[in-house]
């Protein structure tokens, strides 16, 4: 059964409110920061005039039509056929690594699903198509979806209500994206503690040549921290693959700091590599932090600014966290 509390998740409700409250020009700019500007595959051409209205605070200066403004005596902006994708591909890592626990006491797959919901909310507000794909080492599954945001929520919740038994295979998901035929469509890949090696980076560079690409990286608990989940005393850490607990003598400040430093370096290096390829990284350790990072990107758009794998899992019944 799907956890009913997921439907009462306050972050989900804020995502829904964000998508419905934003104006279409703001939504277009928000996604445009991630997509870049490119030709639309929709019929009608990219230069068709759709609307003329008075300038409002938040509008981009490039939307101002100076000839129309001179004739009307006030600053006017024009809206033309939008330069955007007609489809957004949302790829979710289906490997058992996604059962890891985050410092927020959420499973990594739940945080990743909420992150994809943020993209879906704006994409559907813009009337674009959404494609949801789940992949692990055994298979790649395209989840059928038609409808609005509520339907998308149901489909992604059904998709993650599964047995997470297979290891991840980011290479297979990236190969799926490479084979996409609709050029310029936004591709979003959600995973946790991403171990992106040279092979994965080569694939990402290839995808970024024809598609805007965003990697969502969900951070999980530090297995050597004295309190892996803040506010939950006495939580034990164990390996999610074999069930073995992390020895108590390894729970020390020095090892926890070393892991934190290594992870921070990895994220910084990955962000730089993706930036060189024209791709983006969104990194957070909770749905709340993911939401705020996403809102920050939207705020930028309003201003016109464009190791070993772990299996960290929390079991509430025995108050254990596994790695």
Secondary structure, 3 states (H helix, E strand, C coil): CCCHHHHHCHHHHHHHHHHHHCCHHHHHHHHHHHHCCCCCCCCCCCCCEEEEEECCCCCCHHHECHHHHHHHCCCEEEEECCCCCCEEEEEEECCHHHHCECCCCCEHHHHHHHHHHHHHHHHHHCCCEEEEEEECCCCEEEECCCCCHHHHHHHHHHHHCCCCCCCCCHHHHHHHHHCCCCCCCEEEEEEECCCCCHHHHHHHHHHHCCCCEEEEEECCCCCCCCCCCCCCCCCEEECCCCCCECCHHHCCHHHHHHHHHHHHHHHHHHHHHHHHCCCEEEEECCHHHHHHHHHHHHHHHHHCCCCCCCCCEEECCCCEEEC
